[in-house]
Amino acid sequence: MPGYAARTIRLNFDLTEDPQNDPIWVVIKNPKLLPPQMFRNSGAAELEVDEATGQPKNADAAADTGAQMAGRLIVAWRVYDATTSPEFDPQTGEELPGTTQDLLPAPAGGNGVPPEQYAKLPGEIQIKIMETIAEAINPSKAQSTQNSSGQPNPPTTELGSPEPSLQS
C-alpha cells in the first residue's frame, strides 16, 4: 500500500491488574510524519508569556493548548475515565467490590479528541503522549549524534588536538 510507513504509534500501558485481558493502549498519529501546523495553537489568541521567566502567564490556558494539540493526534484508544472515583465503605474506608470505571468512548473518525476528553486520561498516559510528540519535534542529542547507519558520529577533532578555528 502506498504512503508513509509507521503512520501511527501504539503506546501500551501497564495500568490494570490484568493487562493481558484488560489492556490499556492509545494509538496516535506519528508526530514525525505530521506537518508543523499540527503542533501550533489553534486557538484565536496566542498564549501570553511572562518575559522574565519565559513561562506562560496562564497555566490553565497552557494546559488547554497542550491538551488540544495532543488530543488532535489520537486515533484510537482503550482507556478508562481517570476522573471517576470508586465507591467506599464509610465504616472501613475500603473500596466497595463491584465498583467499576467506564471506558472512555472511542475517538470518532480518526480526527482526535477534544481537550475535555483528553483531560480524562491518567497523567502517565498524557505524559507519554507529550514525550512522544516532544521527541519527534526536537529529537534528543542521542539521536542527533548518530549518523544515518545508526552508528555514533566520530568526533570532529582528535583528543588533545587544538580546537578548530572559525574563519570569517
C-alpha positions in Angstrom: 0.0 0.0 0.0 1.5 3.4 -0.9 2.2 6.1 1.7 4.4 6.6 4.7 5.4 3.7 6.9 4.5 3.7 10.6 1.8 6.4 10.2 0.6 5.6 13.7 2.3 4.7 17.0 0.6 2.4 19.6 1.5 3.2 23.2 0.8 0.4 25.6 0.4 1.0 29.4 0.6 -1.5 32.3 -2.1 0.2 34.4 -4.5 -2.6 35.1 -4.4 -5.6 37.4 -4.8 -7.9 34.3 -3.0 -6.2 31.3 -3.4 -9.4 29.3 -7.2 -9.4 29.4 -7.7 -5.7 30.2 -5.1 -3.9 28.1 -4.7 -0.1 28.1 -3.4 1.5 24.9 -3.5 4.7 22.9 -2.8 5.0 19.1 -1.6 8.4 18.0 -0.6 9.7 14.6 3.1 9.5 14.2 4.2 13.1 15.0 7.4 12.7 12.9 5.2 12.5 9.8 2.9 15.4 10.5 3.1 19.0 9.2 4.3 21.5 11.8 1.0 23.3 11.9 -0.5 20.3 13.7 1.6 21.4 16.7 0.6 25.0 16.8 -2.0 26.6 19.0 -5.3 26.5 17.0 -6.9 29.0 19.4 -7.7 32.5 18.3 -5.1 34.1 20.7 -1.5 33.1 21.4 -0.5 32.3 24.9 0.8 35.3 26.8 4.3 34.6 28.1 6.0 36.2 31.1 9.1 37.9 29.7 11.1 37.4 32.8 10.5 33.7 33.1 9.6 32.6 29.6 6.7 30.7 31.1 3.0 31.1 30.1 1.2 33.6 32.4 -1.9 31.5 32.5 -1.1 27.8 33.3 -4.7 26.7 32.6 -4.6 28.2 29.1 -1.2 26.5 28.5 -2.5 23.1 29.7 -5.6 23.5 27.5 -3.4 24.3 24.5 -1.3 21.2 25.1 -4.4 19.0 25.6 -5.9 20.4 22.4 -2.7 19.8 20.4 -2.1 16.3 21.8 -5.8 15.3 21.5 -5.7 16.0 17.8 -3.2 13.2 17.3 -5.2 10.5 19.0 -6.6 8.0 16.5 -7.9 5.2 18.8 -7.7 4.1 22.4 -8.8 1.6 25.1 -8.6 3.7 28.3 -10.7 4.3 31.4 -12.0 7.6 32.6 -9.5 8.6 35.2 -11.8 11.3 36.6 -14.2 8.8 38.1 -13.9 7.7 41.7 -14.8 4.3 43.2 -17.3 4.0 46.0 -16.1 3.4 49.5 -17.5 1.8 52.6 -18.0 4.6 55.1 -17.2 2.4 58.0 -13.9 0.8 56.8 -12.7 3.2 54.1 -12.3 0.1 51.8 -13.3 0.3 48.2 -16.6 -1.5 47.6 -16.4 -4.6 45.4 -18.1 -4.3 42.1 -17.5 -0.6 41.5 -16.1 -0.2 38.0 -14.6 2.5 35.9 -16.2 3.3 32.5 -14.1 3.0 29.3 -13.9 6.3 27.5 -15.8 6.3 24.2 -13.5 5.6 21.2 -12.4 8.6 19.2 -14.6 9.1 16.1 -13.2 9.3 12.6 -9.5 9.5 13.5 -9.7 13.2 14.0 -8.6 13.2 17.6 -10.5 14.0 20.8 -11.5 17.3 22.3 -9.4 18.7 25.2 -12.1 17.8 27.7 -11.9 14.2 26.8 -8.1 14.2 26.7 -8.1 15.6 30.2 -9.8 12.4 31.4 -6.7 10.4 30.7 -4.4 9.4 33.6 -1.3 11.6 33.9 1.0 8.7 32.9 -0.7 8.4 29.5 -0.8 12.2 29.0 2.9 12.5 29.8 3.9 9.6 27.5 1.9 11.2 24.6 3.6 14.6 25.2 7.1 12.9 25.4 6.4 11.1 22.1 5.5 14.4 20.5 8.4 16.3 22.0 10.9 13.7 20.9 9.5 13.9 17.3 9.7 17.7 17.3 13.0 18.0 19.0 15.0 14.7 18.8 17.3 14.1 21.7 21.1 14.6 21.5 21.5 10.8 21.5 19.7 10.6 18.1 21.4 13.7 16.7 24.8 12.3 17.4 24.2 9.2 15.2 24.7 9.0 11.5 22.3 7.5 9.0 23.6 4.0 9.7 22.7 4.4 13.4 26.3 4.5 14.5 27.7 7.3 16.6 29.3 10.1 14.5 33.1 10.2 15.0 34.4 13.2 16.9 35.4 16.2 14.7 38.7 16.6 16.5 41.2 14.2 17.9 41.7 14.1 21.7 44.4 16.6 22.6 44.3 18.4 19.2 43.6 22.1 19.2 40.0 23.2 18.6 39.3 24.2 15.0 39.3 27.9 14.5 36.4 29.7 12.8 37.4 31.7 9.8 35.3 34.6 8.5 
